[in-house]
Amino acid sequence: MSITTEDLEALRSLSTPTVSNAVELFNVRPRNQGFMSPEIRCLFPDFGVMVGFAVTARFAADQPPARPGSRYDFWKRILEIPEPRVVVMQDLDQPPGVGAYFGEVQTTIHRRLGCVGAVTNGHVRDLDEVHGLGFHYFAGGVCVSHAYVHLIDFGSPVKVGGIIVRTGDLIHADKHGVLAVPVEVAREVPKAAAKVAEREQRIIGHCKAANFSLEELKRLYET
């Protein structure tokens, strides 16, 4: 399914929990799948919603590389994915977070390549500088050094926050966390979200009403 700029803007107007609720209506996956675990934290919640197509890669930093992957080839691959782009990187170190792949320099490079943010189970750094660049950070933590950071490979599926992400997957994230939106239903999500919101507002409205009753709440809740 082709996703337009208008579709992306419509998704960006919704919170990630709202999109998650809407996706459930399509029954395309179990309700306990498709979102990253809380260990992947939003470091800049004031930026609001991030929406973009994933570009995947794997890296490590604990030991010097025997044969690092080509960052130049990775950059070329990034440009093959539609904008806006989100870099989703799996840190292979155990435990992850020895060194940061993303800091001010990598952020500046990837912004130039049409990326709007990075998602990683690893750690990031240069928070003040990156915040000033308006680049989203979703990460397992923050660290001081880049250590021996190097690219392992790119383009293959990665596991971040407990889910598998593939290049081209649609990512929706905000202060609540990171969600993968099934592309096949993405265009219908805003309509589904409106349906969910309408039901929720009926329930909330009745809870605030002077004539509240458990019987009516039961009816509304089960409708």
Secondary structure, 3 states (H helix, E strand, C coil): CCCCHHHHHHHHCCCHHHHHHHHHCCCCCCCCCCECCCCCEECCHHHCCEEEEEEEEEEECCCCCCCCCCHHHHHHHHCCCCCCEEEEEEECCCCCCCCCCCCHHHHHHHHHCCEEEEEECCEECCHHHHHHCCCEEEECEECCCCCCCEEEEECCCEEECCEEECCCCEEEEECCEEEEECHHHHHHHHHHHHHHHHHHHHHHHHHHCCCCCHHHHHHHHHC
